[in-house]
């Protein structure tokens, strides 16, 4: 699958989700993705330190600060305007994928750097970047 292919190429994958810890763990377990992401941050993590949920950049700052990450080659992939806002607030490029709750027009209005229709297009774009 795409995530395995990216990690096989040496890409490091991190997860920033507006879900709480428990829901995130259940979802990752159900999808068989428990060990796919190096680190994750949930809304629970950010709220525990007095931070804000998306579209604030607090989730990205949490990952960067707590795991000594460099964002020089980072890119955010998201399916909502909140994800796009978070990336922009953190000064990171963002790819919008149209399989979430926000439609094309709403995603385009948030001005992502790239937009893809599906996972296949996302994979092609990520392999080029």
Beta strands, then each sheet from edge to edge (+ up, - down):
strand 1: 14-17
strand 2: 39-42
strand 3: 75-78
strand 4: 93-97
strand 5: 114-116
sheet 1: 1+ 2+
sheet 2: 3+ 4+ 5+
end
